[in-house]
Amino acid sequence: YDKYVHLFVFSLCTIIPLGSEDVLRKGSGTLCEALLMVEAFRGNIICPNKQVSVPFEALEMLRDCPDRWEKPLIYHLDVAAMYPNIILTTRLQPSAMVTPADCAACVHSTTCETSYVQYY
């Protein structure tokens, strides 16, 4: 625990403005959203408050008044649950941040599609 989990939790606390107990309690989607908000604040990007959209309210009205002759299939997609998958597939982690020097030192630098690499 001390070797892996303890250090990992406190390293998360250095990039996400939450205490260690909150980091342990929150889900990966919430932690990812908190990190996105930190980066948006750092980049002077305006982030709107979360609000229920009008189409979602209309779907609730359909659910509450089912006097309809058609039977629509209504799907609700939990986009927040997709964040961990996006993080894993696109390697959104500090070690994935590279410089041109890092790219040149990579063993795959001759076969790599450098058009996909973003330098920070």
C-alpha positions as CSV (number, residue, x, y, z in Angstrom):
1,Y,0.0,0.0,0.0
2,D,2.7,2.5,1.0
3,K,4.8,1.8,-2.1
4,Y,2.1,2.1,-4.8
5,V,-1.3,3.4,-3.6
6,H,-0.2,6.0,-1.0
7,L,2.2,7.7,-3.4
8,F,-0.3,7.5,-6.3
9,V,-3.0,9.2,-4.2
10,F,-0.8,12.0,-3.1
11,S,0.6,12.5,-6.6
12,L,-3.1,12.8,-7.8
13,C,-3.6,15.4,-5.1
14,T,-0.8,17.6,-6.5
15,I,-2.5,17.9,-9.9
16,I,-6.2,17.8,-8.8
17,P,-7.2,20.4,-6.1
18,L,-8.9,17.8,-3.8
19,G,-7.8,16.3,-0.5
20,S,-6.6,12.7,-0.4
21,E,-9.9,11.5,1.1
22,D,-11.9,13.1,-1.7
23,V,-9.5,11.6,-4.3
24,L,-10.2,8.1,-2.9
25,R,-13.9,8.6,-2.8
26,K,-14.5,10.2,-6.2
27,G,-14.8,8.1,-9.4
28,S,-12.4,8.3,-12.2
29,G,-14.8,10.4,-14.3
30,T,-15.2,13.0,-11.6
31,L,-11.4,13.1,-11.1
32,C,-10.9,13.5,-14.8
33,E,-13.5,16.3,-14.9
34,A,-11.8,18.1,-12.0
35,L,-8.5,17.9,-13.8
36,L,-10.1,19.3,-17.0
37,M,-11.5,22.2,-14.9
38,V,-8.1,22.9,-13.4
39,E,-6.5,23.0,-16.9
40,A,-9.4,25.1,-18.2
41,F,-8.9,27.6,-15.4
42,R,-5.2,27.7,-16.0
43,G,-5.8,28.4,-19.7
44,N,-8.4,31.1,-19.0
45,I,-11.1,29.0,-20.6
46,I,-14.6,29.8,-19.5
47,C,-16.5,26.7,-18.2
48,P,-20.2,26.9,-17.9
49,N,-22.1,25.5,-14.9
50,K,-23.7,22.1,-15.3
51,Q,-27.4,22.5,-16.2
52,V,-30.1,20.2,-17.4
53,S,-30.7,20.8,-21.0
54,V,-34.1,21.4,-22.6
55,P,-34.1,18.2,-24.6
56,F,-33.6,16.2,-21.4
57,E,-36.5,18.0,-19.8
58,A,-38.6,17.1,-22.8
59,L,-37.6,13.4,-22.5
60,E,-38.7,13.5,-18.8
61,M,-42.1,14.9,-19.9
62,L,-42.4,12.0,-22.4
63,R,-41.7,9.6,-19.6
64,D,-44.2,11.2,-17.2
65,C,-47.0,11.4,-19.8
66,P,-46.9,8.1,-21.7
67,D,-50.2,8.7,-23.6
68,R,-48.6,8.2,-26.9
69,W,-49.3,5.7,-29.7
70,E,-45.7,5.5,-30.8
71,K,-43.1,3.8,-28.6
72,P,-39.8,5.6,-29.0
73,L,-36.6,4.1,-27.9
74,I,-34.9,6.7,-25.7
75,Y,-31.3,6.2,-24.7
76,H,-29.4,8.2,-22.1
77,L,-25.6,8.0,-22.6
78,D,-23.5,8.6,-19.6
79,V,-20.6,10.5,-21.2
80,A,-18.8,11.0,-17.9
81,A,-18.3,7.2,-17.7
82,M,-16.5,7.4,-21.0
83,Y,-13.7,9.6,-19.6
84,P,-11.6,6.7,-18.1
85,N,-11.7,4.9,-21.5
86,I,-10.6,8.1,-23.3
87,I,-7.8,8.6,-20.8
88,L,-6.5,5.1,-21.3
89,T,-6.8,5.0,-25.1
90,T,-5.2,8.4,-25.7
91,R,-2.6,8.1,-22.9
92,L,-3.7,11.3,-21.1
93,Q,-1.1,11.2,-18.4
94,P,2.0,13.2,-17.4
95,S,4.4,10.7,-19.0
96,A,2.6,11.1,-22.3
97,M,3.6,14.8,-22.5
98,V,6.6,15.0,-24.8
99,T,9.0,17.5,-26.2
100,P,10.7,17.3,-29.6
101,A,13.8,16.0,-27.8
102,D,11.8,13.2,-26.2
103,C,10.5,12.2,-29.6
104,A,13.9,12.2,-31.2
105,A,15.2,9.9,-28.4
106,C,12.3,7.4,-28.9
107,V,13.2,4.1,-30.6
108,H,10.1,4.5,-32.8
109,S,11.1,8.0,-34.0
110,T,11.8,6.9,-37.6
111,T,8.5,5.1,-38.0
112,C,6.3,7.3,-35.9
113,E,3.6,9.5,-37.4
114,T,4.8,12.8,-36.0
115,S,1.8,14.5,-37.3
116,Y,-0.2,12.9,-34.4
117,V,2.3,14.1,-31.8
118,Q,1.5,17.3,-29.9
119,Y,4.4,19.0,-28.1
120,Y,3.8,20.8,-24.8
